[in-house]
Amino acid sequence: MRRVPAEWEKQRCVLMSFPHAKTDWYHPDNPKTLNEALTPFIRIAQAIAYKEPVYIICDDRKRISEMFCSTFNMIFWELPTNDTWIRDYGYISVKENEELKLLDFIFDGWGGKFKADLDNQVNQALYKTGLMGRSPFERIDYVLEGGSIESDGRGTILTTSECLCNPNRNNGLTKTEVETRLSEYLGAKRILWLDHGYLAGDDTDSHIDTLARFVNKNTIAYVKCEDSSDEHYEALKAMEEQLKSFKTEEGAPYQLVPLPICEAKYDSEGNRLPATYANFLITNGALVYPTYGDTVNDKKAGKIFKMLFPDREIIPVNCLKLIEQGGSLHCSTMHIAY
């Protein structure tokens, strides 16, 4: 029997992949941009290392390690990468008869939008180092990104049809075809499909970890927009109504906890950026969540997380720089189950 452990279950470590001069974080006309980009990655790594190991993939372990005041609970490893969003190309952890197995799915740069040849080799290269221990490793000929699925740890997968049924992944499978594969690869018993919801500036075709997240087996936190003039209002309202129709494995409605939508953030060219509080990370002893310089909603989100995770340290990290490249905190990490 296979299952995908929930993120709140015990973790072995968290993987991160740091920016370098061959990623989109580097701009020849402004070399300082790369160092600016490294700041949130460093702070996220420090927040993770507070309670568990973090494995940092980088281009120069000496240079990167010297950027930290302390490297407690950190391992640095040099591997070539295209980009930093390891949530989508890192291992997906499954338990097979309660033993950890590491799955390596194909990563195609979110439907061929970006180059991904190096990222697609990271899991195999990292496994060969021995850092992942003796857990079995399986390469699967199927496109699946970690940010596109949410698991309750009991066989229920929450996802979006916009991503998993998109023609740019696996030639556009039907829901039934996707469900067959998720059952085979992940041990999924049920799939909860969201057909609505998006974020402007998102390159992932509506990854679930930008919109709605399990926080326990009976509770889903989701992005809610209350401003009818906001471009997201109708789609997120439709998403909320669909969430209300979902039932737990026992047949009860889920407890739904709305997260505020961040005030609009824009890049230098006036394009709206995908700022979302749903892109948080659960670690062994902490809840690490993104902030965006929105004094009202950053604090409001923090209070909600304290209510949802009373036994964990709540750690905010400014992720304004991250959303300039289309991702946020959860996107820059991949947890490995214990």
N, C-alpha and C positions, 0 to 999 in steps of 0.2 A: 504493500500500500504506500502510495506517495501522497505528500501534502506539502504545501508551501507554508512554512512557519510564519506566524504573524510577526510584524516588526517589533512588537512589545515583548516577544519571547527573548530568552537569553541569547546573546550574540557572542561570537568568537572575536570579531574585529569589524572595522569599517574600512573600506578601500576608498582612496581619493587619488585623483590624477591632476597634478599641478600644471598651471600655464607655463609655457616656454616660448622661445622666440620663433618656433615654427608653427605655433597655433594662431588662431585669429585674434588672440589677445595682444599680439605684438603689432605695433604700427611704426614703420620706419620713420615717418615724419614726426612721431612723438614717442620715443623709446620709453618714456616714463610710464606710459600706459600699462606696460607689462608689470612693473613693480606695484602700480596701483591695483592691478587685478590680483596680485598675489596676496594682498592684505586680507580680504575676506576668506580666502582659502586657508591662510595661516590661522585665523581666528576660529574657523570651523574645526580645523584639526585639533586645536587646543581644547575646544569644548568637548570633542569626542574623547580625547586622551584623558580627560577628567575622570572617566570611569571605565574605559576599555581601550585596547590597542587600536591604533590607526596605522594602516599601511599606505605610505605615500609614494605613488609612482611619479617619477620626475626625470628631468634630463641631466641633472647634476646633483647628486645627493649631498656633496659637501657644501655647495652653495646654498641649497635649500635648507639643509639642517642648521646652518649657521644663522638663518633668519629667525630661529626660535630662541626664546630665552631658556626654555627647557625642552628637551626631546624625550621626556618621560612618556612611556607607552607608545612610542613612535618608531616605525621601521621605514627606512627610505630605500627605494629600489629604482634603478635606472632602466627605463624601457621607452622605446619610441612610441609616440602617440600623435594622433591628429588633433585631438581636442580633449576637453576636461570633463565631459558629462558622463562619468563612469556609471551612473545609475542605469544608463541605457546600453552599455556594452560590458559591464561587469557580470560576474557569475550571478545566476539566480539560484538561491539555496532551496533545496527540497529535502525533506526527510523521507527516506525510504525504509519502512519498518523502523522508524525513529533513528536511523543512522543518516548523518549528513551526506548529501551528494551535491556536487557542484555542476550546474548545467551551463553550457556555453552555447547560446543561441547566436544566430547570424545578426549582425548589426549592419544596416545598409545606409546609415546617415539619415535616418528619418525619411525613408522613401526616396533615397538618392539625392537629397537636397545638398548634402555636403560630403566631402571625401572622408572615407572611413576605413581604408585598407589597413592602417596601422592599429587603430582602435579595435578592429575585428580580430587582431592577433594577440591582444593583451592577455586574455584569459589563459590561452595555451602557454604563452611565454612565462607568465607568472607561476603557473602550475609546475612547470619544469624546474623552477628554482627550489622547490620544496617548501616554500613559505606557507603553503596551504595545507601542509601536513599530508596525511595518508587518505584523506577523504576521496572517494571515487570521483572521477571527472568524466563528463559525457558531453560530446559535441553533437549538437542537434541542427539538422538542416532545415531551419525554420526561422523566419524573422520574428523576433520578439524582444521588446525593450522593457527593462525593469520598471521604468516609470509609467508604463502603460497598464500595469496590473496592481491591484490591491488585494491582499489576502487576509481573511479573518483567522487563519490558522486551522480551520476546521473544514476546509474544502470549498468555501465560498470565495469566488473571485469577482471583484468589482472592476469594471473596465468601461471603455467607450467604444461604440461602434465606429465612430469617425476614424479612430486609429486602427483598431484591429481588423476592420473590414475594408480599409482603404485600398484602392487599386495599386497604390505604390508599395504595399507590403504583400508579399506572397501572392501576387497577381489578383488581389481582391477576392478573398474567400467570403462565403456567406457566414452568417452567425452560426448556423448549424455545423458548418465545416470547421470553424474556429473552435467551437465548443468541443468537437471530437478531438482536436489536437491538444487543447488545454487539459482535457481529461486524461489523455495519454501521457503528456509530458509532465504535467503538474499535479495530476491526481484530482483535478477539479471535479466536484460533485454538482455544483451549481454556478451559473454565471449570471451576475446582475449587470445588465447592459444599460448604460446611460446613452441616450440618443441625442441629448441636448447639452449645451454648455461649451464655452470656448473662452480663450483669453486673447485679446489683440496682441500681436507681436510674438505669439507662440509658434515655433517651427515644428512642433511634435505632432500636429493634428490632434490636439486635445488629449494629452496624457492625463490619466486619472489623477496623478499625484499633484496636478495643478488645480484640481477642481473639488475632489471629494476623497476623504480618507477614513478608513476604519481606525478608531481609537480603542475600541474593545469589540468583543464579538457581537454586541447589541447596539453599538453607537457609531454613527458616521458624522464626522465634521465636514462641512462643505462651505464653499464660497457663496455668499448671498449679497446681492446688489439691491439696495433699496431706493436708488435714485433712478426714477423713470426716464430721465434724460440721458443716462449713461448708455453707451452702445451695447453693454453687456446685459442690460436689464431683462429683455425678453428671453434671451437664451438661458440665462441663469434662473429665471423664474420657472421656465419650462423644466429645467433640470431639477429644481426643488420639488416641483409637483411629481416628477417621476420618482424621486427619492422617497416621497411620502407613500408611494404605492408598493415599495419594496418590503418584503417580509423576511424576518430572521428564519433560521433553520427550523425553529419551533413554531413558526407561523405568526409571530407577533410583529407589529410595525417596529422599525428601527427608531431608537432615540436619535433625533437629528439635532445637531448643534451647529448653528450658523456662525461662520467666520466672516468678519467684515471684509468688504473689498477695499483694497488700498486706493487712496486718491490717485488720480491719473498721473503717471510718470512718463516722460518723453525723452527720446534721445536728441542729439544735436540737430537732427534733420526733421524733428517734429513727429516722429513715429512713436506711437504708444508702446510702452514696454510691459511685459507680462508679470507684473508684481502680484504675487499671491501668497497669502499666509498658509495655504494648504500645503505648501512645499516644505514642511517641517520634517525633522529627523528624530525618531525615537532611538535612544541608546540605552545601555544597561542601567544607567542611573540618572539620565537626564532627558529632557525634551529641548532640542535646539531648534529655534525657529527664526525665520528671516524677518528683518525689519527693513524699512525703506525710507526713513526720514519723514514719515507721516506721524506726527506726534500724537494725534488722536487715536488712529487705528492701530498703530504699533502697540500702544499701551492696552487698548481694548483686546487685541489678540492675545497679549501676554496674560491678561486676567482670565481669559477663557482657557488657555492652556494650563494655568495653575489650578483651575477648577477640574479640568479633565485628567490631569496627571498630578494629583496631590502628593504622591510618593516620589516624584522625580524633581531634580533641580531643573528650573526653567531658565534657559540661557538664550538671550537674543543675540543675533549677529547681523550687522548691517550688510545687506546684500544688494544695495543699489547698483554696485559695479557689476554684479553677476547678471542682472537682468538686461544689461546692455548687450549681452551675447545670447539672450533668449532663455537662460535657465536661472535657477535659484538654488537654495541650499540643499534640498533633497536631491536635486539633479546632479549635484557635484559629489555625491557620496553613494556607496553601495554597501549595505550591511551584509555580513556573512553570519548565518545562523550557527549556533553552537552545536 
